[in-house]
Amino acid sequence: MNETEQHERLQALRAEMKRENLAALLVPRADEFQGEYVAASSERLAHVSGFKGSAGFAAIGREKAALFVDGRYTIQVRGEALPAFWEYRHLLDEPLEGWTKANLQPGDRIGFDPNLHTPPQIRQIETALAGQKLVLVPTGRNLVDAVWTNRPAEPKAPVALYPEEFAGSSAKEKLKRVARELQEKRLDALVISAPDNLAWVFNIRGGDVAMLPVAFGYAILMADGTGSLFMAPDKLKGEARDAILAIGGIDIHDAPDLPKALAGLGPKRVRIDRATGSIAIAKALEAAGASVDAGPDPISLMKAVKSPTELNGMRAAHKRDALAVTRFLHWFENTPPESLTEWTAAEKLEEFRRVGNLYRDLSFSTISAFGGNAAQAHYHASENSAAQLQADGIYLVDSGAQYLDGTTDITRVTVTGKATDEMRRRYTQVLKGHIAVSRARFPAGVTGAQIDTLARQFLWASGTDFDHGTGHGVGCYLSVHEGPQSISKRGTETALEAGMVVSNEPGYYKEGAFGIRIENLLIVRELDPQPPGAERRTLGFETLTFVPYERRLIDPSLLDAGERAFVDEYHAQVRDMLEGELDDGARGYLHRATAPLTA
């Protein structure tokens, strides 16, 4: 976006704000479903500001505006949003209340779209601004949409059934589980507002956004096992529609019929998902006389604890993915770096994946980053902006795929030319934290926040850290970033349970120089046998990802005997799993990459 376009867009939006008597407007990156992946028609923050990150929000005043992002995007936002129009603020270190205090007066009105915010989000803002006597005002229309010329149409990709051979259980069985959960919690109804929960419980998949196979819609499920699905009829038809109706007790309606159905739920006790249920949904229920119970959608936890069928599918998908990534690393080793850009390298990796059985799409936009770009944790290169690789430096690739039987996510770092001592030291510190998480043993009830410290301890000891979580949940042919579990400083109240899948991805980032991240996916599992004399049920991790680490960046002298043994054992597993399906060249690379470490 050039300066003229930016000026015109902000001026048009400020004109709409003036009509609504607003001193400021909040523009989140989120859509109506609070998803990380949004349709082109919902990229409002990018349209207004040029910032294309997956999280953040804008506060736009009469004269000044600011973008609030977390540590993943503090570098990226400066390269995408023009500084003449935007202040850049860290979401945690420089929160909204500082900007409003500097730019607004008591009594000023701040507008927000109630379809794009949840009640907890607005309560948090109200609490933070309580002393400033500002008024938060829900708008009756989206002001960005009002000035967005040539806004893309809302998606209407067709819905497909997800076969039970991959899902592990029928939609009818899943709906019965939900009904039992509602009865146990003395709830009358549940409003499903998370598209991946909708996909999981009805065993359907869609294509409304790239890289996430979901269809946008809502559902209301009753404690007696009946319910209604709200989705555009252009998307849900044929075999998929017939299968849902065959479940029994489920009606299908067009998406705009949801408000009328919500109005009919009073005076029932209705659970809305506190993570994705919008203020608009909550207000519609309150107006109908319903009792709104904002809490976790129980489907989120059911979905997070994978069935044996799903876990077997994930294992099979990860083996195919490991073959693709290993072939790519062999190709990369034999390709002059100066002949590559970040874009062409990422395209080649996708090419290796596309030939794999059951491949459907990437699971997110590949982070292909060389040198200083790799220091941006969520850097994304376009075909036109991609940097050329050089003879000496670190190349980081964070990528994943959607296979019909599972979702993958892996980060590997390699080096062109000669690695410096600093690179090897930092890579090995990150690896030590990665190993510590992989080897963790913990009693049932432990949360990811308690595990997170294990990943950071060696970086902390050297006076540094990384500005993102250590791990996130991963779906099965669903979202690559799935809750409610995580491994993070901020953490969640959700304990890690056997059957969950989480990532393990500590990192180190030196601005302007290089970035390092090592990521495998792990299954939470119950130890068998349990530790001798165990007094509590003990859990650990099973590794899903089997691709060599970068031996040229490992300093064995910084690893203790147990860590060296872990790397050698892991590499032996990688070799045994993959060598029989690689050609001679890639097999030779694999043997070199997985050779035992020497202290």
Secondary structure, 3 states (H helix, E strand, C coil): CCHHHHHHHHHHHHHHHHHCCCCEEEEECCCCCCCCCCCHHHCHHHHHHCCCCCCCEEEEECCCEEEEECCCCCCHHHHHCCCCCCEEEECCCCCHHHHHHHHCCCCCEEEECCCCCCHHHHHHHHHHCHHHCCEEEECCCCHHHHHCCCCCCCCCCCCEECCHHHHCCCHHHHHHHHHHHHHHCCCCEEEECCHHHHHHHHCEECCCECCECCCCCEEEEECCCCEEEECCCCCCCHHHHHHHHHHCCEEEECHHHHHHHHHCCCCCEEEEECCCCCHHHHHHHHHCCCEEEEECCHHHHHHHCCCHHHHHHHHHHHHHHHHHHHHHHHHHHCCCHHHCEHHHHHHHHHHHHHCCCCEEEECCCCEEEEHHHHHCCCCCCCCCCCCECCCCEEEEEEECEEECCEECCEEEEEEECCCCHHHHHHHHHHHHHHHHHHCCCEECCCEHHHHHHHHHHHHHHCCCCCCCCCEEECCCCCCCCEEEEEECCCCCCCECCCCCEEEECCEEEECCCEEEECEEEEEEEECCCCCCCCCCCEEEEEECCCCCCCHHHCCHHHCCHHHHHHHHHHHHHHHHHHHHHCCHHHHHHHHHHCCCCCC
